[in-house]
């Protein structure tokens, strides 16, 4: 493989990994928000 192909492959893999991380963080944020809403509903 040429160095250009290796660099492109690494860039694509990095982009996929980072997009998966972003989705995970977004999902955790939603879960935390839902938990806070549930606690607020019970408290009131």
PDBQT receptor file of N, H, CA, C and O in Angstrom, charges set to zero:
ATOM      1  N   UNK A   1       0.844  -1.189   0.000  1.00  0.00    +0.000 N 
ATOM      2  CA  UNK A   1       0.000   0.000   0.000  1.00  0.00    +0.000 C 
ATOM      3  C   UNK A   1       0.884   1.244   0.000  1.00  0.00    +0.000 C 
ATOM      4  O   UNK A   1       1.935   1.284   0.639  1.00  0.00    +0.000 OA
ATOM      5  N   UNK A   2       0.441   2.224  -0.712  1.00  0.00    +0.000 N 
ATOM      6  H   UNK A   2      -0.413   2.192  -1.231  1.00  0.00    +0.000 HD
ATOM      7  CA  UNK A   2       1.197   3.470  -0.709  1.00  0.00    +0.000 C 
ATOM      8  C   UNK A   2       0.877   4.257   0.554  1.00  0.00    +0.000 C 
ATOM      9  O   UNK A   2      -0.110   3.983   1.236  1.00  0.00    +0.000 OA
ATOM     10  N   UNK A   3       1.703   5.216   0.849  1.00  0.00    +0.000 N 
ATOM     11  H   UNK A   3       2.505   5.439   0.295  1.00  0.00    +0.000 HD
ATOM     12  CA  UNK A   3       1.496   6.018   2.057  1.00  0.00    +0.000 C 
ATOM     13  C   UNK A   3       0.207   6.844   1.974  1.00  0.00    +0.000 C 
ATOM     14  O   UNK A   3      -0.406   7.140   2.999  1.00  0.00    +0.000 OA
ATOM     15  N   UNK A   4      -0.202   7.213   0.759  1.00  0.00    +0.000 N 
ATOM     16  H   UNK A   4       0.296   6.973  -0.074  1.00  0.00    +0.000 HD
ATOM     17  CA  UNK A   4      -1.439   7.978   0.597  1.00  0.00    +0.000 C 
ATOM     18  C   UNK A   4      -2.648   7.122   0.949  1.00  0.00    +0.000 C 
ATOM     19  O   UNK A   4      -3.586   7.595   1.591  1.00  0.00    +0.000 OA
ATOM     20  N   UNK A   5      -2.625   5.881   0.534  1.00  0.00    +0.000 N 
ATOM     21  H   UNK A   5      -1.863   5.497   0.013  1.00  0.00    +0.000 HD
ATOM     22  CA  UNK A   5      -3.742   4.989   0.830  1.00  0.00    +0.000 C 
ATOM     23  C   UNK A   5      -3.799   4.705   2.329  1.00  0.00    +0.000 C 
ATOM     24  O   UNK A   5      -4.883   4.661   2.911  1.00  0.00    +0.000 OA
ATOM     25  N   UNK A   6      -2.654   4.514   2.950  1.00  0.00    +0.000 N 
ATOM     26  H   UNK A   6      -1.773   4.549   2.478  1.00  0.00    +0.000 HD
ATOM     27  CA  UNK A   6      -2.614   4.287   4.392  1.00  0.00    +0.000 C 
ATOM     28  C   UNK A   6      -3.154   5.497   5.140  1.00  0.00    +0.000 C 
ATOM     29  O   UNK A   6      -3.938   5.351   6.078  1.00  0.00    +0.000 OA
ATOM     30  N   UNK A   7      -2.742   6.682   4.731  1.00  0.00    +0.000 N 
ATOM     31  H   UNK A   7      -2.105   6.800   3.969  1.00  0.00    +0.000 HD
ATOM     32  CA  UNK A   7      -3.201   7.908   5.384  1.00  0.00    +0.000 C 
ATOM     33  C   UNK A   7      -4.708   8.075   5.224  1.00  0.00    +0.000 C 
ATOM     34  O   UNK A   7      -5.389   8.473   6.169  1.00  0.00    +0.000 OA
ATOM     35  N   UNK A   8      -5.229   7.780   4.058  1.00  0.00    +0.000 N 
ATOM     36  H   UNK A   8      -4.676   7.457   3.290  1.00  0.00    +0.000 HD
ATOM     37  CA  UNK A   8      -6.666   7.882   3.813  1.00  0.00    +0.000 C 
ATOM     38  C   UNK A   8      -7.425   6.872   4.667  1.00  0.00    +0.000 C 
ATOM     39  O   UNK A   8      -8.476   7.189   5.225  1.00  0.00    +0.000 OA
ATOM     40  N   UNK A   9      -6.903   5.677   4.767  1.00  0.00    +0.000 N 
ATOM     41  H   UNK A   9      -6.049   5.419   4.314  1.00  0.00    +0.000 HD
ATOM     42  CA  UNK A   9      -7.535   4.643   5.579  1.00  0.00    +0.000 C 
ATOM     43  C   UNK A   9      -7.574   5.057   7.050  1.00  0.00    +0.000 C 
ATOM     44  O   UNK A   9      -8.599   4.903   7.714  1.00  0.00    +0.000 OA
ATOM     45  N   UNK A  10      -6.476   5.573   7.547  1.00  0.00    +0.000 N 
ATOM     46  H   UNK A  10      -5.644   5.698   7.007  1.00  0.00    +0.000 HD
ATOM     47  CA  UNK A  10      -6.425   6.034   8.940  1.00  0.00    +0.000 C 
ATOM     48  C   UNK A  10      -7.416   7.175   9.157  1.00  0.00    +0.000 C 
ATOM     49  O   UNK A  10      -8.094   7.212  10.183  1.00  0.00    +0.000 OA
ATOM     50  N   UNK A  11      -7.509   8.092   8.218  1.00  0.00    +0.000 N 
ATOM     51  H   UNK A  11      -6.958   8.061   7.384  1.00  0.00    +0.000 HD
ATOM     52  CA  UNK A  11      -8.430   9.224   8.349  1.00  0.00    +0.000 C 
ATOM     53  C   UNK A  11      -9.882   8.747   8.373  1.00  0.00    +0.000 C 
ATOM     54  O   UNK A  11     -10.686   9.265   9.149  1.00  0.00    +0.000 OA
ATOM     55  N   UNK A  12     -10.225   7.781   7.547  1.00  0.00    +0.000 N 
ATOM     56  H   UNK A  12      -9.572   7.360   6.917  1.00  0.00    +0.000 HD
ATOM     57  CA  UNK A  12     -11.597   7.265   7.509  1.00  0.00    +0.000 C 
ATOM     58  C   UNK A  12     -11.930   6.550   8.811  1.00  0.00    +0.000 C 
ATOM     59  O   UNK A  12     -13.007   6.746   9.374  1.00  0.00    +0.000 OA
ATOM     60  N   UNK A  13     -11.011   5.724   9.286  1.00  0.00    +0.000 N 
ATOM     61  H   UNK A  13     -10.137   5.564   8.829  1.00  0.00    +0.000 HD
ATOM     62  CA  UNK A  13     -11.244   5.008  10.543  1.00  0.00    +0.000 C 
ATOM     63  C   UNK A  13     -11.381   5.999  11.694  1.00  0.00    +0.000 C 
ATOM     64  O   UNK A  13     -12.255   5.836  12.546  1.00  0.00    +0.000 OA
ATOM     65  N   UNK A  14     -10.541   7.011  11.732  1.00  0.00    +0.000 N 
ATOM     66  H   UNK A  14      -9.831   7.143  11.041  1.00  0.00    +0.000 HD
ATOM     67  CA  UNK A  14     -10.619   8.016  12.790  1.00  0.00    +0.000 C 
ATOM     68  C   UNK A  14     -11.965   8.748  12.754  1.00  0.00    +0.000 C 
ATOM     69  O   UNK A  14     -12.562   9.001  13.800  1.00  0.00    +0.000 OA
ATOM     70  N   UNK A  15     -12.437   9.083  11.566  1.00  0.00    +0.000 N 
ATOM     71  H   UNK A  15     -11.952   8.877  10.716  1.00  0.00    +0.000 HD
ATOM     72  CA  UNK A  15     -13.725   9.767  11.434  1.00  0.00    +0.000 C 
ATOM     73  C   UNK A  15     -14.864   8.886  11.943  1.00  0.00    +0.000 C 
ATOM     74  O   UNK A  15     -15.774   9.376  12.612  1.00  0.00    +0.000 OA
ATOM     75  N   UNK A  16     -14.820   7.603  11.634  1.00  0.00    +0.000 N 
ATOM     76  H   UNK A  16     -14.080   7.206  11.091  1.00  0.00    +0.000 HD
ATOM     77  CA  UNK A  16     -15.860   6.692  12.102  1.00  0.00    +0.000 C 
ATOM     78  C   UNK A  16     -15.840   6.551  13.620  1.00  0.00    +0.000 C 
ATOM     79  O   UNK A  16     -16.891   6.543  14.262  1.00  0.00    +0.000 OA
ATOM     80  N   UNK A  17     -14.659   6.442  14.185  1.00  0.00    +0.000 N 
ATOM     81  H   UNK A  17     -13.805   6.448  13.664  1.00  0.00    +0.000 HD
ATOM     82  CA  UNK A  17     -14.540   6.316  15.641  1.00  0.00    +0.000 C 
ATOM     83  C   UNK A  17     -15.049   7.580  16.327  1.00  0.00    +0.000 C 
ATOM     84  O   UNK A  17     -15.783   7.499  17.312  1.00  0.00    +0.000 OA
ATOM     85  N   UNK A  18     -14.666   8.732  15.819  1.00  0.00    +0.000 N 
ATOM     86  H   UNK A  18     -14.069   8.798  15.020  1.00  0.00    +0.000 HD
ATOM     87  CA  UNK A  18     -15.105   9.988  16.432  1.00  0.00    +0.000 C 
ATOM     88  C   UNK A  18     -16.605  10.192  16.303  1.00  0.00    +0.000 C 
ATOM     89  O   UNK A  18     -17.232  10.727  17.217  1.00  0.00    +0.000 OA
ATOM     90  N   UNK A  19     -17.194   9.779  15.189  1.00  0.00    +0.000 N 
ATOM     91  H   UNK A  19     -16.685   9.344  14.446  1.00  0.00    +0.000 HD
ATOM     92  CA  UNK A  19     -18.646   9.931  15.048  1.00  0.00    +0.000 C 
ATOM     93  C   UNK A  19     -19.371   8.994  16.010  1.00  0.00    +0.000 C 
ATOM     94  O   UNK A  19     -20.430   9.345  16.530  1.00  0.00    +0.000 OA
ATOM     95  N   UNK A  20     -18.823   7.826  16.248  1.00  0.00    +0.000 N 
ATOM     96  H   UNK A  20     -17.963   7.542  15.825  1.00  0.00    +0.000 HD
ATOM     97  CA  UNK A  20     -19.427   6.911  17.223  1.00  0.00    +0.000 C 
ATOM     98  C   UNK A  20     -19.356   7.514  18.619  1.00  0.00    +0.000 C 
ATOM     99  O   UNK A  20     -20.306   7.391  19.393  1.00  0.00    +0.000 OA
ATOM    100  N   UNK A  21     -18.252   8.158  18.948  1.00  0.00    +0.000 N 
ATOM    101  H   UNK A  21     -17.480   8.258  18.319  1.00  0.00    +0.000 HD
ATOM    102  CA  UNK A  21     -18.115   8.807  20.263  1.00  0.00    +0.000 C 
ATOM    103  C   UNK A  21     -19.143   9.924  20.420  1.00  0.00    +0.000 C 
ATOM    104  O   UNK A  21     -19.742  10.076  21.485  1.00  0.00    +0.000 OA
ATOM    105  N   UNK A  22     -19.342  10.686  19.384  1.00  0.00    +0.000 N 
ATOM    106  H   UNK A  22     -18.856  10.562  18.519  1.00  0.00    +0.000 HD
ATOM    107  CA  UNK A  22     -20.299  11.791  19.454  1.00  0.00    +0.000 C 
ATOM    108  C   UNK A  22     -21.706  11.265  19.700  1.00  0.00    +0.000 C 
ATOM    109  O   UNK A  22     -22.457  11.838  20.490  1.00  0.00    +0.000 OA
ATOM    110  N   UNK A  23     -22.065  10.177  19.028  1.00  0.00    +0.000 N 
ATOM    111  H   UNK A  23     -21.455   9.711  18.386  1.00  0.00    +0.000 HD
ATOM    112  CA  UNK A  23     -23.392   9.590  19.235  1.00  0.00    +0.000 C 
ATOM    113  C   UNK A  23     -23.544   9.059  20.649  1.00  0.00    +0.000 C 
ATOM    114  O   UNK A  23     -24.617   9.175  21.242  1.00  0.00    +0.000 OA
ATOM    115  N   UNK A  24     -22.494   8.482  21.191  1.00  0.00    +0.000 N 
ATOM    116  H   UNK A  24     -21.623   8.388  20.709  1.00  0.00    +0.000 HD
ATOM    117  CA  UNK A  24     -22.543   7.961  22.555  1.00  0.00    +0.000 C 
ATOM    118  C   UNK A  24     -22.732   9.090  23.558  1.00  0.00    +0.000 C 
ATOM    119  O   UNK A  24     -23.555   8.979  24.467  1.00  0.00    +0.000 OA
ATOM    120  N   UNK A  25     -21.988  10.161  23.405  1.00  0.00    +0.000 N 
ATOM    121  H   UNK A  25     -21.320  10.251  22.666  1.00  0.00    +0.000 HD
ATOM    122  CA  UNK A  25     -22.102  11.307  24.317  1.00  0.00    +0.000 C 
ATOM    123  C   UNK A  25     -23.492  11.914  24.218  1.00  0.00    +0.000 C 
ATOM    124  O   UNK A  25     -24.084  12.283  25.232  1.00  0.00    +0.000 OA
ATOM    125  N   UNK A  26     -24.010  12.018  23.015  1.00  0.00    +0.000 N 
ATOM    126  H   UNK A  26     -23.529  11.718  22.191  1.00  0.00    +0.000 HD
ATOM    127  CA  UNK A  26     -25.359  12.570  22.824  1.00  0.00    +0.000 C 
ATOM    128  C   UNK A  26     -26.390  11.682  23.521  1.00  0.00    +0.000 C 
ATOM    129  O   UNK A  26     -27.320  12.184  24.152  1.00  0.00    +0.000 OA
ATOM    130  N   UNK A  27     -26.226  10.375  23.407  1.00  0.00    +0.000 N 
ATOM    131  H   UNK A  27     -25.471   9.967  22.895  1.00  0.00    +0.000 HD
ATOM    132  CA  UNK A  27     -27.144   9.438  24.056  1.00  0.00    +0.000 C 
ATOM    133  C   UNK A  27     -27.086   9.531  25.568  1.00  0.00    +0.000 C 
ATOM    134  O   UNK A  27     -28.121   9.473  26.232  1.00  0.00    +0.000 OA
ATOM    135  N   UNK A  28     -25.903   9.673  26.114  1.00  0.00    +0.000 N 
ATOM    136  H   UNK A  28     -25.063   9.720  25.574  1.00  0.00    +0.000 HD
ATOM    137  CA  UNK A  28     -25.749   9.827  27.566  1.00  0.00    +0.000 C 
ATOM    138  C   UNK A  28     -26.428  11.114  28.021  1.00  0.00    +0.000 C 
ATOM    139  O   UNK A  28     -27.081  11.143  29.064  1.00  0.00    +0.000 OA
ATOM    140  N   UNK A  29     -26.276  12.160  27.247  1.00  0.00    +0.000 N 
ATOM    141  H   UNK A  29     -25.746  12.136  26.400  1.00  0.00    +0.000 HD
ATOM    142  CA  UNK A  29     -26.934  13.426  27.581  1.00  0.00    +0.000 C 
ATOM    143  C   UNK A  29     -28.445  13.284  27.635  1.00  0.00    +0.000 C 
ATOM    144  O   UNK A  29     -29.095  13.828  28.528  1.00  0.00    +0.000 OA
ATOM    145  N   UNK A  30     -29.002  12.552  26.678  1.00  0.00    +0.000 N 
ATOM    146  H   UNK A  30     -28.474  12.111  25.953  1.00  0.00    +0.000 HD
ATOM    147  CA  UNK A  30     -30.452  12.320  26.681  1.00  0.00    +0.000 C 
ATOM    148  C   UNK A  30     -30.870  11.510  27.904  1.00  0.00    +0.000 C 
ATOM    149  O   UNK A  30     -31.880  11.815  28.539  1.00  0.00    +0.000 OA
ATOM    150  N   UNK A  31     -30.092  10.476  28.233  1.00  0.00    +0.000 N 
ATOM    151  H   UNK A  31     -29.272  10.229  27.717  1.00  0.00    +0.000 HD
ATOM    152  CA  UNK A  31     -30.417   9.648  29.392  1.00  0.00    +0.000 C 
ATOM    153  C   UNK A  31     -30.384  10.464  30.678  1.00  0.00    +0.000 C 
ATOM    154  O   UNK A  31     -31.265  10.321  31.527  1.00  0.00    +0.000 OA
ATOM    155  N   UNK A  32     -29.385  11.308  30.826  1.00  0.00    +0.000 N 
ATOM    156  H   UNK A  32     -28.670  11.424  30.137  1.00  0.00    +0.000 HD
ATOM    157  CA  UNK A  32     -29.275  12.151  32.022  1.00  0.00    +0.000 C 
ATOM    158  C   UNK A  32     -30.456  13.114  32.091  1.00  0.00    +0.000 C 
ATOM    159  O   UNK A  32     -31.018  13.331  33.165  1.00  0.00    +0.000 OA
ATOM    160  N   UNK A  33     -30.826  13.680  30.971  1.00  0.00    +0.000 N 
ATOM    161  H   UNK A  33     -30.369  13.503  30.100  1.00  0.00    +0.000 HD
ATOM    162  CA  UNK A  33     -31.960  14.610  30.943  1.00  0.00    +0.000 C 
ATOM    163  C   UNK A  33     -33.258  13.899  31.322  1.00  0.00    +0.000 C 
ATOM    164  O   UNK A  33     -34.061  14.435  32.085  1.00  0.00    +0.000 OA
ATOM    165  N   UNK A  34     -33.462  12.703  30.796  1.00  0.00    +0.000 N 
ATOM    166  H   UNK A  34     -32.809  12.267  30.176  1.00  0.00    +0.000 HD
ATOM    167  CA  UNK A  34     -34.673  11.946  31.120  1.00  0.00    +0.000 C 
ATOM    168  C   UNK A  34     -34.712  11.584  32.602  1.00  0.00    +0.000 C 
ATOM    169  O   UNK A  34     -35.769  11.634  33.230  1.00  0.00    +0.000 OA
ATOM    170  N   UNK A  35     -33.565  11.222  33.153  1.00  0.00    +0.000 N 
ATOM    171  H   UNK A  35     -32.706  11.181  32.642  1.00  0.00    +0.000 HD
ATOM    172  CA  UNK A  35     -33.492  10.903  34.582  1.00  0.00    +0.000 C 
ATOM    173  C   UNK A  35     -33.811  12.130  35.420  1.00  0.00    +0.000 C 
ATOM    174  O   UNK A  35     -34.559  12.041  36.393  1.00  0.00    +0.000 OA
ATOM    175  N   UNK A  36     -33.254  13.267  35.051  1.00  0.00    +0.000 N 
ATOM    176  H   UNK A  36     -32.646  13.340  34.260  1.00  0.00    +0.000 HD
ATOM    177  CA  UNK A  36     -33.522  14.509  35.781  1.00  0.00    +0.000 C 
ATOM    178  C   UNK A  36     -35.004  14.868  35.703  1.00  0.00    +0.000 C 
ATOM    179  O   UNK A  36     -35.590  15.301  36.695  1.00  0.00    +0.000 OA
ATOM    180  N   UNK A  37     -35.607  14.691  34.537  1.00  0.00    +0.000 N 
ATOM    181  H   UNK A  37     -35.131  14.339  33.731  1.00  0.00    +0.000 HD
ATOM    182  CA  UNK A  37     -37.039  14.970  34.388  1.00  0.00    +0.000 C 
ATOM    183  C   UNK A  37     -37.868  14.050  35.282  1.00  0.00    +0.000 C 
ATOM    184  O   UNK A  37     -38.829  14.495  35.910  1.00  0.00    +0.000 OA
ATOM    185  N   UNK A  38     -37.500  12.772  35.340  1.00  0.00    +0.000 N 
ATOM    186  H   UNK A  38     -36.720  12.410  34.830  1.00  0.00    +0.000 HD
ATOM    187  CA  UNK A  38     -38.236  11.815  36.165  1.00  0.00    +0.000 C 
ATOM    188  C   UNK A  38     -38.111  12.165  37.646  1.00  0.00    +0.000 C 
ATOM    189  O   UNK A  38     -39.094  12.098  38.384  1.00  0.00    +0.000 OA
ATOM    190  N   UNK A  39     -36.919  12.535  38.079  1.00  0.00    +0.000 N 
ATOM    191  H   UNK A  39     -36.121  12.590  37.479  1.00  0.00    +0.000 HD
ATOM    192  CA  UNK A  39     -36.711  12.913  39.475  1.00  0.00    +0.000 C 
ATOM    193  C   UNK A  39     -37.510  14.170  39.804  1.00  0.00    +0.000 C 
ATOM    194  O   UNK A  39     -38.104  14.274  40.877  1.00  0.00    +0.000 OA
ATOM    195  N   UNK A  40     -37.520  15.111  38.884  1.00  0.00    +0.000 N 
ATOM    196  H   UNK A  40     -37.037  15.026  38.013  1.00  0.00    +0.000 HD
ATOM    197  CA  UNK A  40     -38.278  16.346  39.087  1.00  0.00    +0.000 C 
ATOM    198  C   UNK A  40     -39.773  16.052  39.195  1.00  0.00    +0.000 C 
ATOM    199  O   UNK A  40     -40.456  16.647  40.028  1.00  0.00    +0.000 OA
ATOM    200  N   UNK A  41     -40.286  15.151  38.370  1.00  0.00    +0.000 N 
ATOM    201  H   UNK A  41     -39.731  14.668  37.694  1.00  0.00    +0.000 HD
ATOM    202  CA  UNK A  41     -41.708  14.800  38.414  1.00  0.00    +0.000 C 
ATOM    203  C   UNK A  41     -42.069  14.137  39.736  1.00  0.00    +0.000 C 
ATOM    204  O   UNK A  41     -43.132  14.403  40.296  1.00  0.00    +0.000 OA
ATOM    205  N   UNK A  42     -41.192  13.279  40.233  1.00  0.00    +0.000 N 
ATOM    206  H   UNK A  42     -40.328  13.063  39.778  1.00  0.00    +0.000 HD
ATOM    207  CA  UNK A  42     -41.459  12.595  41.496  1.00  0.00    +0.000 C 
ATOM    208  C   UNK A  42     -41.399  13.587  42.657  1.00  0.00    +0.000 C 
ATOM    209  O   UNK A  42     -42.183  13.488  43.601  1.00  0.00    +0.000 OA
ATOM    210  N   UNK A  43     -40.486  14.526  42.591  1.00  0.00    +0.000 N 
ATOM    211  H   UNK A  43     -39.849  14.606  41.824  1.00  0.00    +0.000 HD
ATOM    212  CA  UNK A  43     -40.301  15.478  43.681  1.00  0.00    +0.000 C 
ATOM    213  C   UNK A  43     -41.443  16.485  43.768  1.00  0.00    +0.000 C 
ATOM    214  O   UNK A  43     -41.685  17.058  44.831  1.00  0.00    +0.000 OA
ATOM    215  N   UNK A  44     -42.139  16.702  42.671  1.00  0.00    +0.000 N 
ATOM    216  H   UNK A  44     -41.943  16.237  41.808  1.00  0.00    +0.000 HD
ATOM    217  CA  UNK A  44     -43.205  17.720  42.711  1.00  0.00    +0.000 C 
ATOM    218  C   UNK A  44     -44.578  17.129  42.885  1.00  0.00    +0.000 C 
ATOM    219  O   UNK A  44     -45.564  17.863  42.935  1.00  0.00    +0.000 OA
TER     220      UNK A  44
